[in-house]
């Protein structure tokens, strides 16, 4: 499994492409605000995006999924708890004064807790982690040896996501992290929705919201 993470858009959201090295099938996570960059990286590897999945529906993570889907033919998926937020993309755009062409489309399906997504040998389990938004999810992705956690805006290096912008509460986001993420092994890599990578062990030992 090739894991390629890069920041996209004005808010520097981390997009991650998971590519199976044998089949070249790929899962694009939070690629909705960096379509040109995503396409360039897919083309450079000869990868085919079969799934376009999102950790949540804040506009910097999902803004241009319509164009990404139209271009790649991948299936666009989101947790149903964030559908109201997704349908309000134009209002989100107006609030930031950015993304004037934001539009919501009918997505291809839902992400549910415990679902396992597949692309070639890659398996990515959906972990519902409400708190940053009601429908926030993380992904535990593996391809036989080792797991990487894609935590969106739920867990950051040394911090957690905001809970005061349409989510639930600080207690909920911490409870989600403790219930769904903290049991992974110490060395499990964590790729957050913004900023640098970390590990579960580092966050378990030093994150001020969790210790």
HELIX and SHEET records of a PDB file:
HELIX    1   1 UNK A   35  UNK A   45  1                                  11    
HELIX    2   2 UNK A   59  UNK A   62  1                                   4    
HELIX    3   3 UNK A   65  UNK A   72  1                                   8    
HELIX    4   4 UNK A   80  UNK A   82  5                                   3    
HELIX    5   5 UNK A   83  UNK A   87  1                                   5    
HELIX    6   6 UNK A   89  UNK A   96  1                                   8    
HELIX    7   7 UNK A  170  UNK A  180  1                                  11    
HELIX    8   8 UNK A  200  UNK A  206  1                                   7    
SHEET    1   A 6 UNK A   2  UNK A   8  0                                        
SHEET    2   A 6 UNK A  13  UNK A  19 -1                                        
SHEET    3   A 6 UNK A  25  UNK A  29 -1                                        
SHEET    4   A 6 UNK A  48  UNK A  53  1                                        
SHEET    5   A 6 UNK A  75  UNK A  79  1                                        
SHEET    6   A 6 UNK A 109  UNK A 111  1                                        
SHEET    1   B 6 UNK A 116  UNK A 119  0                                        
SHEET    2   B 6 UNK A 122  UNK A 128 -1                                        
SHEET    3   B 6 UNK A 137  UNK A 142 -1                                        
SHEET    4   B 6 UNK A 147  UNK A 152 -1                                        
SHEET    5   B 6 UNK A 189  UNK A 192  1                                        
SHEET    6   B 6 UNK A 198  UNK A 199 -1                                        
SHEET    1   C 2 UNK A 155  UNK A 156  0                                        
SHEET    2   C 2 UNK A 159  UNK A 160 -1                                        
END                                                                             
